[in-house]
């Protein structure tokens, strides 16, 4: 991606590698219902290989909800955003009075597997809502995780450009911007600025994993329902746990998550800026045309 695409349109390779950004659906999540049983909850924190898990679960035949899926139907954030306020700030609303199975089915109803934010922030509710689903937990060295998390979440949180495009494009980038600033930073990480975001990150990361293990221990399900999965071990442990055949001739996916997510964020920002520029042009065009016509009449009138 480059400035060329801002002024002259997106290249074919950009569109091909970011399809969810260019062919968005417009489904109101409040009208969605569950159509398939939830089978897998991959509850590792974002930036722990969730994109690789998304690819792996998809290759195993699951319809998997990842943040990229939310990009494809950006209106999902119309429900995720109030759900975060209900869950973390104790501020229920008419849209989301409580985060329960009914609410989760509205965002995840056509999916039978989950990985990554925004869904995994509600790990306790997911475990409770879908007791038959198997749970996969991928952890990462905390300092390597923090480095990646900071580059993607905190840097974009502090970006004035991101906030500007969110203001100009409230229907798409604005919803994502609200989720990042309120849902992730303020709600999940209890942060009001970048400094607090950085200070709280590691503690929230540790609490996420400790909370999942403790909840499953209390439910007596840690030994039967949970796989602590190291992706370097390949397909074997995951496929045995899920009762799936190892994909023949396919190495376990290892995606460059930082590159993928940064690419998609840039696409959404440029897409929003181009959309707003076109709208402004169409508003100004009649005024410019009228002014030009008036000038011509004035010049030609004796």
C-alpha positions in Angstrom: 0.0 0.0 0.0 1.1 3.5 -0.7 0.0 7.1 -1.2 -0.8 6.2 -4.8 -3.8 4.2 -3.5 -5.1 7.1 -1.5 -5.3 9.3 -4.6 -5.8 6.8 -7.5 -7.6 3.8 -5.9 -6.5 0.4 -4.5 -4.4 -2.0 -6.4 -5.7 -5.5 -7.3 -3.2 -7.2 -4.9 -4.3 -5.0 -2.0 -8.0 -5.9 -2.6 -7.1 -9.6 -3.0 -5.2 -9.7 0.3 -7.8 -7.8 2.3 -11.1 -9.0 0.9 -13.1 -8.3 4.1 -12.3 -4.6 3.8 -13.7 -4.3 0.3 -16.7 -6.6 0.4 -18.3 -5.7 3.7 -21.6 -7.1 4.7 -24.2 -4.9 6.4 -25.8 -7.4 8.8 -27.4 -5.9 11.9 -26.0 -8.3 14.6 -29.1 -7.7 16.8 -31.1 -9.6 14.2 -28.7 -12.6 13.9 -29.5 -16.0 15.4 -27.4 -19.0 16.1 -27.3 -21.4 13.1 -24.6 -23.8 14.2 -23.3 -25.2 17.5 -20.2 -23.6 19.0 -17.4 -26.2 19.0 -14.1 -24.5 19.7 -13.1 -21.5 21.8 -9.5 -20.5 21.2 -9.1 -18.0 24.0 -5.5 -17.0 23.8 -4.9 -13.2 24.1 -4.7 -11.2 20.9 -1.1 -11.1 19.5 -0.4 -14.7 20.5 -0.8 -16.3 17.1 -4.6 -15.8 16.8 -4.3 -15.2 13.0 -2.5 -18.5 12.7 -5.1 -20.2 14.8 -7.8 -18.6 12.6 -6.2 -20.1 9.5 -5.6 -23.5 11.2 -9.2 -23.8 12.5 -10.5 -22.8 9.1 -8.4 -25.4 7.4 -9.9 -28.0 9.8 -13.4 -27.0 8.6 -14.5 -24.5 11.2 -16.2 -21.2 10.5 -14.0 -19.1 12.7 -14.7 -15.7 14.2 -11.6 -13.5 14.3 -11.2 -9.7 14.3 -10.8 -9.9 10.5 -14.4 -11.3 10.4 -15.5 -8.3 12.4 -13.9 -6.1 9.8 -16.0 -7.9 7.2 -19.2 -6.9 9.1 -18.2 -3.8 10.9 -21.7 -3.4 12.4 -20.7 -6.2 14.8 -19.1 -3.4 16.8 -22.5 -1.9 17.3 -23.0 -4.8 19.7 -19.4 -5.4 20.9 -19.0 -1.8 22.0 -22.0 -1.7 24.4 -21.2 -5.3 25.5 -17.8 -4.0 26.7 -19.4 -1.3 28.7 -21.9 -3.7 30.2 -19.2 -6.3 31.1 -16.3 -4.1 32.3 -17.8 -0.9 33.4 -21.1 -2.2 34.8 -23.1 0.1 32.4 -25.9 -2.0 30.9 -27.9 -0.5 28.1 -31.0 -1.4 26.1 -28.8 -2.8 23.4 -26.9 -5.0 25.8 -28.5 -5.3 29.2 -26.3 -8.3 30.1 -23.6 -10.3 28.3 -25.0 -13.8 28.0 -25.6 -16.5 25.4 -28.3 -14.5 23.7 -26.0 -11.6 23.1 -23.1 -13.8 22.1 -25.3 -15.7 19.6 -26.1 -12.4 17.9 -22.4 -11.6 17.2 -21.2 -15.2 16.7 -24.4 -17.1 15.6 -23.1 -18.2 12.2 -19.7 -19.2 13.6 -18.7 -22.5 15.3 -15.2 -21.4 16.5 -13.7 -18.3 18.0 -10.3 -16.7 18.3 -8.9 -13.2 19.0 -10.5 -10.0 20.1 -13.2 -8.7 20.3 -14.7 -12.0 21.3 -12.1 -13.4 23.7 -12.4 -10.4 26.0 -15.6 -12.2 27.1 -13.8 -15.5 27.9 -15.8 -16.2 31.0 -19.2 -15.6 29.3 -18.1 -17.8 26.3 -17.1 -20.7 28.6 -20.4 -20.4 30.4 -22.6 -19.9 27.3 -21.1 -22.9 25.3 -20.4 -25.7 27.7 -19.9 -28.3 25.0 -17.2 -26.2 23.2 -13.6 -27.3 23.6 -11.1 -24.7 24.7 -7.7 -24.1 23.3 -5.2 -21.8 25.0 -2.1 -20.4 23.3 0.3 -18.4 25.4 3.4 -16.5 24.4 6.5 -15.1 26.1 5.0 -12.0 27.8 7.7 -9.6 26.6 7.4 -10.7 23.0 3.6 -10.4 23.4 3.9 -7.0 24.8 6.1 -5.8 22.0 3.7 -6.9 19.4 0.6 -5.7 21.3 2.2 -2.2 21.8 2.9 -1.9 18.0 -0.6 -2.7 17.0 -2.9 -1.6 19.8 -1.2 1.2 21.7 0.5 2.9 18.8 -2.8 3.0 16.9 -4.6 4.1 20.1 -2.3 7.1 20.2 -2.6 7.9 16.5 -4.3 11.2 15.8 -4.7 10.2 12.2 -6.7 7.1 13.3 -9.0 9.3 15.4 -9.4 11.9 12.6 -10.5 9.2 10.1 -12.8 7.7 12.7 -14.5 11.1 13.1 -14.8 11.5 9.3 -16.0 8.0 8.7 -18.2 7.1 11.7 -20.0 4.2 10.0 -16.8 2.1 9.7 -13.6 3.5 11.1 -15.5 5.3 13.8 -16.9 2.1 15.2 -13.4 0.5 15.2 -11.9 3.6 16.8 -14.6 3.5 19.5 -13.8 -0.2 20.2 -10.1 0.5 20.4 -10.4 3.6 22.7 -13.3 2.5 24.8 -13.7 -1.3 24.5 -10.0 -2.3 24.6 -8.2 0.6 26.4 -10.8 1.9 28.8 -12.8 -1.2 29.5 -10.4 -4.2 29.2 -7.1 -2.5 30.1 -8.5 0.2 32.5 -6.5 2.8 30.6 -7.3 6.5 30.0 -4.2 7.3 28.1 -1.2 5.6 26.4 0.9 5.6 29.6 -1.8 3.7 31.6 -2.3 1.4 28.6 1.4 0.4 28.7 1.5 0.2 32.5 -1.6 -2.1 32.7 -0.9 -4.3 29.7 1.2 -7.1 31.3 -1.1 -7.4 34.3 -4.2 -7.8 32.2 -2.4 -10.4 30.1 -1.5 -12.4 33.2 -5.0 -12.1 34.6 -6.5 -13.3 31.4 -4.7 -16.6 31.5 -5.0 -17.1 35.2 -8.7 -16.4 35.1 -9.4 -18.9 32.4 -7.5 -21.7 34.2 -9.1 -20.9 37.6 -12.6 -20.9 36.1 -12.1 -24.2 34.4 -10.6 -25.6 37.6 -13.6 -24.5 39.6 -15.9 -26.1 37.0 -13.9 -29.3 37.1 -13.2 -29.1 33.4 -9.5 -28.1 33.2 -8.4 -31.7 32.5 -11.2 -32.6 30.1 -12.0 -29.5 28.2 -8.7 -27.5 27.9 -5.8 -27.9 25.6 -2.7 -25.8 26.4 -1.4 -25.6 22.9 2.1 -24.8 21.7 1.9 -24.0 18.0 5.4 -25.1 17.4 4.2 -28.7 18.1 2.3 -28.6 14.8 -1.0 -30.2 13.9 -0.8 -33.3 16.0 -1.9 -32.2 19.5 -4.6 -29.9 18.1 -6.1 -32.4 15.8 -6.1 -35.2 18.5 -7.9 -32.8 20.9 -10.5 -31.8 18.3 -10.9 -35.2 16.8 -9.8 -34.1 13.4 -7.6 -35.6 10.7 -4.2 -33.9 10.2 -4.5 -31.9 6.9 -2.4 -33.9 4.4 0.5 -32.0 2.9 -0.2 -28.8 4.8 2.2 -27.4 7.4 0.8 -25.8 10.4 0.1 -22.1 9.4 2.4 -19.4 10.6 1.1 -16.1 9.6 2.8 -12.7 10.0 0.1 -11.2 12.2 1.7 -7.8 12.6 2.0 -7.3 8.9 -1.6 -8.6 8.3 -3.3 -6.4 10.9 -1.3 -3.3 10.0 -2.2 -3.8 6.3 -5.9 -4.1 7.1 -5.9 -1.1 9.4 -4.2 1.0 6.7 -6.8 -0.2 4.1 -9.7 0.8 6.4 -8.1 4.2 7.1 -7.5 4.9 3.4 -10.9 3.5 2.5 -12.6 5.8 5.0 -10.6 8.9 3.9 -11.3 8.2 0.2 -15.0 7.7 1.0 -15.2 11.0 2.9 -13.3 12.8 0.2 -15.8 11.7 -2.4 -18.7 12.8 -0.3 -17.1 16.2 0.3 -16.4 16.6 -3.4 -20.1 15.8 -4.3 -21.3 18.4 -1.7 -18.9 21.1 -3.0 -19.4 20.3 -6.7 -22.7 22.2 -7.1 -21.3 25.2 -5.2 -18.2 25.2 -7.4 -20.3 24.8 -10.5 -22.6 27.6 -9.5 -19.7 29.9 -8.7 -18.1 29.1 -12.1 -21.3 29.8 -13.9 -21.8 33.1 -12.1 -18.2 34.1 -12.9 -18.7 33.3 -16.6 -22.0 35.3 -16.7 -20.4 38.2 -15.0 -17.4 38.2 -17.5 -19.7 37.9 -20.5 -22.2 40.5 -19.5 -21.6 43.9 -21.1 
